[in-house]
């Protein structure tokens, strides 16, 4: 017990001596500087919070939340682990930008030249980060827009959901990748490897797409002739198959023979002899 009291008494004596040393020699001579630093920190903290709230309000008024809700930009944010939405992200960037500027002012006031230069470089880099994020957001919005257009256009042309989704996906992900590459180059990252990877992936996709079209296009071209030649409800016979035409698609014709459905590629109807039932007048 006596040892514990001695240790406690020793700590009290050391703390009293430390306070007695630091207050008259360090705090009192620099009291105005300390007050300035505290004021700057408080003002910077409040300014960061207020700026974030103002930016979020403005972005909501202009409808950014409604616009980005239809895109997959926020899905990408969730993958990165960020729990907020696009508006929250921009607000946080503005808030932390003000915090960094506040710390830069404090460091400059304290006379730490090396740190002040470092903070100055960070502050100069912030607008590029904000611009890069905006490019990604706008790029994803454009990608979604043109992806839907190509999806709907391919659906009208080919009348095939899988092919339409594939066409729209190529356009969507290509534009998105371009936006990401531009953003990375803007913040100073080396994008040569990414460009090579993107070019290789796009080339593979185009080759696969062309190979699939090699089998699809003859039937699709023949489909335009078939639609002008045959009619739904007409009975035909081709290659030993006969039935009533139930559906004329862009690639094939569906025949109904009692309870069986028979699919005939359009190219066969174009090349092979077809027996058609002629109704007597």
GIKAPE-V998950 format. One record per pair of residues at least 12 apart in sequence whose ideal C-beta (glycine too) atoms are under 8 Angstrom apart, sorted by the first residue. I is the first residue (numbers start at 1). J is the second residue. D is the distance in whole Angstrom. If there is no record, write none. Layout:
i=<I:I>
j=<J:J>
d=<D:D>
This chain:
i=<33:33:36:37:37:37:40:40:40:40:41:41:43:44:44:44:44:44:44:45:45:47:47:48:48:48:48:48:48:49:51:51:51:52:52:52:52:53:55:55:55:56:56:56:56:59:59:59:60:64:64:65:65:65:67:68:68:68:68:68:70:71:71:71:71:71:72:72:73:73:73:73:73:74:76:77:86:89:90:90:93:93:93:93:97:97:97:100:100:100:100:101:103:104:104:104:104:104:107:125:128:128:128:129:131:132:132:132:132:133:135:135:135:135:136:136:136:138:139:139:139:139:139:139:139:140:140:142:142:143:143:143:143:143:143:143:144:146:146:146:147:147:147:147:147:148:149:150:150:150:150:150:151:151:151:151:152:152:153:154:154:154:157:158:158:158:158:159:159:160:160:163:166:170:170:174:177:178:180:181:181:181:216:218:219:219:219:219:219:219:220:220:220:222:222:222:222:222:223:223:223:223:223:225:225:226:226:226:226:226:227:229:230:230:230:230:230:231:232:232:232:232:233:234:234:235:235:236:236:236:236:236:237:237:238:238:238:238:238:238:238:239:239:239:241:241:241:241:242:242:242:243:243:243:243:243:244:244:246:249:250:251:251:252:252:252:253:253>
j=<109:110:109:106:109:110:102:105:106:109:102:106:102:98:99:101:102:103:105:99:102:98:102:94:95:96:98:99:102:95:94:95:98:91:92:94:95:91:90:91:94:87:88:90:91:87:90:91:87:86:87:85:86:87:141:85:86:87:137:141:144:137:140:141:143:144:140:144:86:136:137:140:141:86:140:89:137:133:130:133:126:129:130:133:123:126:130:119:122:123:126:123:119:116:119:120:122:123:119:187:186:187:188:187:186:183:184:186:187:183:179:182:183:186:179:180:183:179:175:176:178:179:180:182:183:176:179:175:179:171:172:173:174:175:176:179:172:171:172:175:168:169:171:172:175:168:168:167:168:170:171:172:164:165:167:168:164:168:167:166:167:168:250:216:220:250:251:249:250:250:251:216:209:205:209:202:198:198:194:194:195:198:251:267:250:251:252:265:266:267:250:251:266:265:266:267:269:270:248:249:250:251:266:266:270:248:253:266:269:270:248:269:245:248:253:269:276:245:245:246:247:248:245:276:277:276:277:255:274:275:276:277:274:275:264:268:269:272:273:274:275:264:268:272:255:257:262:264:255:257:275:255:256:257:260:262:256:257:261:266:266:265:266:264:265:266:266:269>
d=<7:8:6:5:6:7:6:5:6:7:6:7:8:6:6:7:3:8:7:7:7:5:8:8:4:7:4:5:7:7:5:6:6:4:7:6:4:8:6:5:5:5:7:8:5:5:6:8:6:6:6:7:7:6:6:7:5:8:7:7:7:8:5:5:8:5:6:7:6:7:5:4:7:6:8:7:6:7:8:7:8:7:6:7:8:5:8:7:6:6:7:6:6:6:4:6:8:6:6:8:6:5:8:6:6:4:7:5:5:7:6:6:5:7:5:6:5:7:6:6:7:2:7:7:8:6:7:6:8:7:5:7:8:4:4:7:7:5:7:6:4:7:5:3:8:7:8:5:5:8:5:8:5:6:7:3:7:8:8:8:4:7:8:8:7:6:8:6:4:7:7:7:7:6:7:6:5:8:8:6:6:7:6:5:8:4:7:5:5:5:5:6:8:8:4:5:7:4:8:7:5:6:4:8:6:6:6:5:5:7:6:8:6:7:7:7:8:7:5:7:7:6:6:7:7:8:4:7:5:6:5:7:7:4:6:6:6:5:7:5:7:8:7:6:6:7:5:7:7:6:8:3:5:4:8:6:5:8:7:8:8:7:6:6:5:6:7:6>
